[in-house]
Amino acid sequence: MSEFNLLAFSGAIHQTSTCRNLIRYISNIDQKCSVKLFDISELPHFVPGVDDDVLPEVVKSLRKEVESADALLIITPEYVFSLPALLKNAFEWGVSSTIFDGKPVGYIVAASSGEKAFEALNLILETLQARLDPACKLLLKGLKGKTNELGAINDTEVAMKVDEFYHALKASIVIK
């Protein structure tokens, strides 16, 4: 397979969050894969009915980045039994477009529990008509306790699950 690119979204915006560390871990699995993290904290609140010609530049950039990515990688915590608001806001900006239609997506919910965020994310992505392979969905409970202070995974079983997830996402991509 030739080189491909993943556009990553982290539901946690802190630079040293477990989610961002996991994105960094995944970006080092395969040298043929380029991973770009989109900064969702820059997006304005979603406003329905905004015409394409007056969209904020950062929203235009989001849509362009999603369209040009070979696949999307989403890693998020669970906040109050749901998705972080900034992450949901990013997906809402795609509602009036077709940018997610058929786009391969892999996601990991890394939380103490995570079931509600996992369900919510799946429902949102199905509604946006993203392409979801069951092997590209992963719930990692208690990940923070399975990483060291630098964010490296120190649990063999978790590392193996993440590697399997990555290879399933890679296999779901049809390179143009």
matplotlib code that plots the C-alpha trace (Angstrom):
import matplotlib.pyplot as plt

x = [0.0, 1.3, 1.4, -1.9, -3.0, -5.2, -6.9, -7.1, -9.5, -8.9, -11.8, -9.3, -7.5, -4.8, -1.4, -0.5, -3.9, -4.2, -6.1, -3.4, -0.7, -2.6, -2.7, 1.0, 1.4, -0.7, 1.3, 4.5, 3.1, 3.6, 6.0, 3.8, 1.0, 0.9, -1.3, -2.4, -4.3, -7.1, -7.4, -11.1, -10.7, -10.5, -14.0, -16.8, -20.0, -22.1, -24.7, -27.2, -28.2, -24.9, -24.4, -21.2, -20.0, -20.0, -18.6, -15.8, -12.3, -11.6, -14.8, -13.8, -10.4, -12.1, -14.2, -11.2, -9.1, -11.8, -12.4, -8.7, -7.9, -7.9, -9.5, -10.4, -9.0, -11.0, -9.8, -11.9, -12.6, -16.1, -17.4, -20.6, -21.6, -21.3, -18.8, -16.9, -18.8, -15.9, -15.8, -19.5, -19.4, -16.7, -19.0, -22.0, -20.2, -20.4, -24.2, -25.1, -22.4, -21.5, -17.9, -18.4, -20.3, -18.4, -15.3, -13.5, -13.5, -11.8, -12.5, -11.3, -13.1, -10.5, -12.3, -13.0, -16.3, -16.9, -20.0, -22.2, -19.6, -19.0, -22.7, -23.1, -20.1, -21.3, -24.8, -23.3, -21.0, -23.8, -26.0, -23.3, -23.0, -19.3, -18.0, -17.6, -16.0, -16.6, -12.9, -12.2, -14.1, -12.4, -13.4, -10.4, -11.4, -8.9, -6.2, -4.7, -3.6, -2.0, 0.3, 3.4, 4.1, 5.2, 2.0, 3.6, 1.4, 2.9, 0.2, 0.9, -2.7, -3.8, -0.8, -1.9, -5.5, -4.4, -2.1, -5.0, -7.3, -4.7, -4.2, -8.0, -8.4, -5.5, -7.2, -10.5, -8.9, -9.2, -6.3, -7.4]
y = [0.0, 3.4, 6.3, 7.5, 10.1, 10.1, 13.2, 12.9, 14.4, 14.4, 14.9, 16.1, 19.2, 19.3, 18.7, 15.8, 14.2, 10.4, 10.8, 13.0, 10.6, 7.7, 9.6, 10.1, 6.4, 5.4, 7.9, 6.0, 2.5, 2.8, 5.1, 5.0, 6.7, 10.5, 11.6, 15.2, 16.4, 18.9, 21.5, 21.4, 24.2, 26.7, 26.0, 28.4, 27.1, 25.3, 27.5, 25.7, 27.1, 29.1, 29.2, 27.7, 31.1, 32.7, 29.8, 30.8, 30.0, 27.4, 25.5, 25.6, 24.2, 21.4, 20.4, 20.5, 18.5, 15.8, 15.6, 15.2, 12.6, 9.0, 8.2, 9.8, 8.8, 9.9, 9.4, 10.8, 10.5, 10.4, 13.5, 13.3, 10.1, 11.7, 13.2, 16.3, 19.3, 20.5, 17.1, 17.0, 20.6, 19.6, 16.9, 19.2, 21.5, 18.6, 18.1, 20.3, 18.8, 15.3, 15.4, 12.3, 10.2, 7.0, 8.3, 5.5, 6.3, 4.6, 5.6, 4.9, 5.9, 6.0, 6.5, 5.0, 3.6, 5.0, 3.1, 6.2, 8.1, 5.0, 4.7, 8.5, 8.6, 5.6, 7.1, 10.5, 8.9, 6.6, 9.6, 11.4, 8.3, 7.6, 4.2, 2.3, -1.1, -2.9, -3.7, 0.1, 0.8, 0.3, 1.0, 1.2, 1.4, 2.8, 3.6, 6.3, 3.7, 1.6, 4.3, 5.8, 9.5, 10.1, 8.5, 5.3, 2.2, -0.1, -2.8, -5.5, -6.4, -2.8, -2.2, -5.2, -4.0, -0.6, -2.2, -4.4, -1.4, 0.6, -2.2, -2.7, 1.1, 0.9, -2.1, -0.1, 2.6, 2.5, 4.7, 6.9]
z = [0.0, -0.9, 1.6, 3.1, 5.5, 8.5, 9.9, 13.6, 16.1, 19.8, 22.2, 24.8, 23.8, 26.5, 24.9, 27.2, 27.4, 27.1, 23.9, 22.3, 23.5, 21.9, 18.6, 18.8, 19.5, 16.5, 14.3, 15.1, 14.2, 10.4, 8.6, 5.5, 7.4, 7.9, 10.8, 11.1, 14.2, 13.6, 16.4, 17.2, 19.8, 17.0, 15.6, 16.4, 17.8, 15.1, 13.6, 11.4, 8.0, 7.4, 3.6, 2.3, 1.0, 4.4, 6.4, 8.8, 7.3, 10.0, 9.1, 5.4, 6.5, 8.5, 5.5, 3.1, 5.5, 6.0, 2.2, 1.5, 4.2, 3.3, 6.7, 10.0, 13.4, 16.4, 20.0, 22.8, 26.5, 27.9, 29.7, 31.8, 30.0, 26.5, 24.0, 24.7, 23.4, 21.2, 19.4, 18.8, 17.5, 14.9, 13.5, 13.5, 11.1, 8.6, 8.9, 5.9, 3.7, 2.4, 3.7, 5.9, 3.4, 2.8, 4.6, 6.5, 10.2, 13.1, 16.7, 20.2, 23.3, 26.2, 29.5, 32.9, 31.5, 28.0, 26.9, 26.5, 24.5, 22.4, 21.6, 20.9, 18.6, 16.7, 16.3, 15.1, 12.6, 11.3, 10.9, 8.9, 6.8, 7.6, 6.7, 10.0, 10.1, 13.4, 13.7, 13.6, 16.8, 20.2, 23.8, 26.1, 29.7, 32.2, 29.5, 31.7, 34.2, 31.4, 30.1, 31.7, 32.5, 28.9, 27.5, 26.2, 26.5, 29.1, 28.9, 26.2, 25.7, 25.2, 22.8, 20.8, 20.6, 19.4, 16.8, 15.6, 15.4, 13.4, 10.9, 10.5, 9.8, 7.3, 5.6, 5.3, 3.2, -0.5, -1.8, -4.7]

ax = plt.figure().add_subplot(projection="3d")
ax.plot(x, y, z, "-o")
ax.set_aspect("equal")
plt.show()
